[in-house]
Amino acid sequence: MFHDLFNPSVQHALDLAGIFVFALAGALLAVRKNFDVFGIAMLAMVTALGGGLFRDLIIGAVPPAAFTDFGYFVTPLVAAALVFFLHPEVARINRLVNVLDAAGLGLFCVTGTTKAYDYGLGLTQSAALGLATAVGGGVLRDVLANEVPSLLRDREMYAVPAIVGAGLVAVFISFDALNGLTATIATVTAFGFRLLAMHYHWRAPRAWNRRSAVSEDPDANSAGV
C-alpha cells in the first residue's frame, strides 16, 4: 500500500513529530488570544489532528487514527502543557517552530494523498485530501480563534506548497513511479517551497486589478472597527 512507503516505525515517529509541532503552533495562538488552559489544549488538538480526522472520515478510515493510537491523542496534550507552562521560551524559538511546521506540512500533504488514494479515491480527489490533511487543522484553529483562515489569506504561501507536494504525489502515482524516494522528493519539495516563501515573503496572487480599502493586516482592520 502506498501509505506504507516508509518504514512503519519511522513513519510513526515523523507523524508524532509533525503532530507535536502543529500542536505547538495552535497552543501558541491560544496563548496570544488569552485563552484558558482548556482553550489552549483544544486549539492544540484541533490544529494537530483536525486535518487527519477530516481525511479519515471522508475516506471511511474509521475509527480515525487519532482515536486508535494513544500517541496521536496524547502528543498534542503534551505540546499544550509545554506551551502553558513555558510559552515565553517557546515563543522565542518561533522561527524554529515555523521551520518544523513547514516540514510537517510537507510530510502530511504527501501521506494524506497516498492514504486517500489507497482508499480508492481518484488522483485529483486524493491530492485535495492531501491538502486538507496538511492545512485542515490550521483552518479549524483559525475559525475557533476568530481569525481569517490562512487557507483563504495565504500569507507566505502556506497552502500552495501543500498543493505542490500533493500534486507531485498524484503525478508520481499516475506514472507508477511512487516509491520511498519519490515520496521523499515530494515532501522535500513542499518543505523547501514553504521555507522559500517564508524567507522571501511570497504570497498567492490576489484578484486582478484589485481595488480595496481593506487592509491586508487583519489586526489593523479590527482596530478600525
C-alpha positions as CSV (number, residue, x, y, z in Angstrom):
1,M,0.0,0.0,0.0
2,F,1.3,3.5,-0.9
3,H,0.9,4.9,2.7
4,D,3.4,2.3,3.8
5,L,6.1,3.7,1.6
6,F,8.3,4.5,4.6
7,N,9.5,2.2,7.4
8,P,6.5,2.0,9.8
9,S,8.4,3.0,12.9
10,V,10.0,5.9,11.0
11,Q,6.6,7.0,9.6
12,H,5.1,6.8,13.1
13,A,7.9,8.9,14.6
14,L,7.6,11.5,11.8
15,D,3.8,11.6,12.3
16,L,4.2,12.3,16.0
17,A,6.8,15.0,15.4
18,G,4.5,16.7,12.9
19,I,1.6,16.5,15.3
20,F,3.7,17.9,18.1
21,V,4.8,20.9,16.1
22,F,1.3,21.6,14.7
23,A,0.0,21.5,18.3
24,L,2.7,23.9,19.5
25,A,1.5,26.4,16.8
26,G,-2.1,26.0,17.9
27,A,-1.3,26.4,21.6
28,L,0.8,29.5,20.9
29,L,-2.1,31.1,19.1
30,A,-4.4,30.3,22.1
31,V,-1.9,32.0,24.4
32,R,-1.8,35.1,22.2
33,K,-5.6,35.1,22.3
34,N,-5.5,34.8,26.1
35,F,-7.4,31.5,26.2
36,D,-7.6,29.5,29.4
37,V,-6.0,26.0,29.8
38,F,-8.9,24.3,28.1
39,G,-8.8,26.6,25.1
40,I,-5.0,26.1,24.8
41,A,-5.5,22.3,24.8
42,M,-8.4,22.5,22.4
43,L,-6.5,24.6,19.9
44,A,-3.5,22.3,20.1
45,M,-5.7,19.3,19.5
46,V,-7.6,20.6,16.5
47,T,-4.5,22.1,14.9
48,A,-2.6,18.8,15.2
49,L,-5.4,16.3,14.4
50,G,-8.1,18.2,12.5
51,G,-6.8,17.6,9.0
52,G,-6.2,13.9,9.6
53,L,-9.6,13.4,11.2
54,F,-11.3,15.1,8.3
55,R,-9.4,12.9,5.8
56,D,-10.1,9.7,7.6
57,L,-13.8,10.5,8.0
58,I,-14.1,11.3,4.2
59,I,-12.4,8.1,3.1
60,G,-14.1,5.9,5.7
61,A,-10.9,5.0,7.7
62,V,-12.9,4.7,11.0
63,P,-12.3,5.0,13.8
64,P,-9.7,7.6,12.8
65,A,-6.0,7.1,13.7
66,A,-6.2,9.8,16.3
67,F,-8.6,7.6,18.3
68,T,-6.8,4.3,17.8
69,D,-3.2,5.4,18.5
70,F,-2.7,6.7,22.0
71,G,0.5,8.6,20.9
72,Y,-1.5,10.6,18.4
73,F,-4.0,11.6,21.1
74,V,-1.6,12.4,23.9
75,T,1.1,14.2,21.9
76,P,-1.0,17.4,21.3
77,L,-1.7,17.5,25.1
78,V,2.0,17.3,25.9
79,A,2.6,20.2,23.5
80,A,-0.2,22.2,25.1
81,A,1.2,21.6,28.6
82,L,4.6,22.7,27.4
83,V,3.2,26.0,26.0
84,F,1.0,26.5,29.0
85,F,4.0,26.5,31.4
86,L,6.8,27.7,29.1
87,H,5.1,29.8,26.4
88,P,7.6,32.7,26.6
89,E,10.5,30.3,25.9
90,V,8.6,28.5,23.2
91,A,7.6,31.9,21.6
92,R,11.3,32.8,21.5
93,I,12.0,29.9,19.2
94,N,9.1,30.7,17.0
95,R,11.3,30.7,13.9
96,L,12.3,27.1,14.6
97,V,8.7,26.2,15.2
98,N,7.8,27.6,11.8
99,V,10.6,25.6,10.1
100,L,9.4,22.4,11.7
101,D,5.8,23.3,10.9
102,A,6.9,23.5,7.2
103,A,8.4,20.1,7.5
104,G,5.1,18.8,8.9
105,L,3.3,20.4,6.1
106,G,5.4,18.6,3.5
107,L,5.0,15.3,5.3
108,F,1.3,15.4,5.8
109,C,0.4,16.6,2.3
110,V,2.2,13.5,1.0
111,T,1.0,10.9,3.4
112,G,-2.6,12.3,3.2
113,T,-2.6,12.0,-0.6
114,T,-1.2,8.4,-0.5
115,K,-3.7,7.3,2.1
116,A,-6.6,8.7,0.3
117,Y,-5.5,7.0,-3.0
118,D,-5.1,3.7,-1.1
119,Y,-8.8,4.0,-0.1
120,G,-9.9,4.2,-3.7
121,L,-10.1,7.9,-4.4
122,G,-9.0,9.3,-7.8
123,L,-5.8,11.2,-8.2
124,T,-7.4,14.7,-8.1
125,Q,-9.5,13.9,-5.1
126,S,-6.6,12.2,-3.3
127,A,-4.5,15.4,-3.9
128,A,-7.3,17.5,-2.5
129,L,-7.4,15.4,0.7
130,G,-3.6,15.6,0.9
131,L,-4.0,19.4,1.0
132,A,-6.8,19.0,3.6
133,T,-4.6,16.8,5.7
134,A,-1.8,19.4,5.8
135,V,-3.9,22.5,6.3
136,G,-7.2,21.4,7.7
137,G,-6.2,21.6,11.3
138,G,-4.9,25.1,10.8
139,V,-8.3,26.2,9.3
140,L,-10.2,24.8,12.2
141,R,-7.7,26.5,14.6
142,D,-8.2,29.9,12.9
143,V,-12.0,29.6,12.9
144,L,-12.1,28.7,16.6
145,A,-9.8,31.6,17.3
146,N,-11.8,34.0,15.2
147,E,-9.0,34.5,12.7
148,V,-9.2,34.7,8.9
149,P,-8.1,31.1,7.9
150,S,-4.6,31.0,6.4
151,L,-6.1,28.9,3.6
152,L,-8.1,31.9,2.5
153,R,-5.4,34.6,3.1
154,D,-2.4,32.6,2.0
155,R,0.4,34.7,3.5
156,E,3.8,33.4,2.7
157,M,2.2,30.6,0.7
158,Y,1.1,28.1,3.3
159,A,-1.4,26.2,1.2
160,V,0.4,26.4,-2.2
161,P,3.4,24.3,-1.1
162,A,1.0,21.7,0.2
163,I,-0.8,21.7,-3.2
164,V,2.5,21.3,-5.0
165,G,3.6,18.4,-2.8
166,A,0.2,16.6,-3.1
167,G,0.2,17.3,-6.8
168,L,3.6,15.7,-7.2
169,V,2.5,12.6,-5.4
170,A,-0.5,12.4,-7.8
171,V,1.8,12.7,-10.8
172,F,4.2,10.0,-9.5
173,I,1.2,7.7,-8.9
174,S,-0.1,8.3,-12.5
175,F,3.3,7.3,-13.9
176,D,3.5,4.3,-11.5
177,A,6.7,5.9,-10.1
178,L,5.7,6.5,-6.4
179,N,8.1,4.9,-4.0
180,G,10.1,5.9,-0.9
181,L,12.5,8.1,-3.0
182,T,9.9,10.0,-5.0
183,A,7.7,10.4,-1.9
184,T,10.7,11.9,-0.1
185,I,11.2,14.2,-3.2
186,A,7.6,15.4,-2.9
187,T,7.9,16.0,0.8
188,V,11.2,17.9,0.5
189,T,9.8,20.0,-2.4
190,A,6.8,21.1,-0.4
191,F,9.1,21.8,2.6
192,G,11.6,23.8,0.6
193,F,8.9,25.7,-1.2
194,R,7.4,26.7,2.2
195,L,10.8,27.8,3.5
196,L,11.5,29.9,0.5
197,A,8.0,31.5,0.7
198,M,8.7,32.4,4.4
199,H,12.2,33.8,3.6
200,Y,11.1,35.9,0.6
201,H,7.6,36.7,1.9
202,W,5.9,35.2,-1.2
203,R,2.2,35.1,-1.2
204,A,-0.5,33.8,-3.5
205,P,-1.9,36.1,-6.2
206,R,-4.8,38.3,-5.3
207,A,-7.7,39.4,-7.6
208,W,-6.6,41.1,-10.8
209,N,-6.7,44.9,-10.7
210,R,-7.7,44.7,-7.1
211,R,-9.0,47.9,-5.7
212,S,-9.9,47.6,-2.0
213,A,-9.7,49.8,1.1
214,V,-9.4,46.8,3.3
215,S,-6.0,46.5,4.9
216,E,-4.0,43.3,4.4
217,D,-3.3,43.3,8.1
218,P,-6.3,41.8,10.0
219,D,-5.2,43.4,13.2
220,A,-5.4,46.8,11.5
221,N,-8.8,46.0,10.2
222,S,-10.1,45.0,13.6
223,A,-8.6,48.1,15.2
224,G,-10.6,50.3,12.8
225,V,-13.9,48.8,13.7
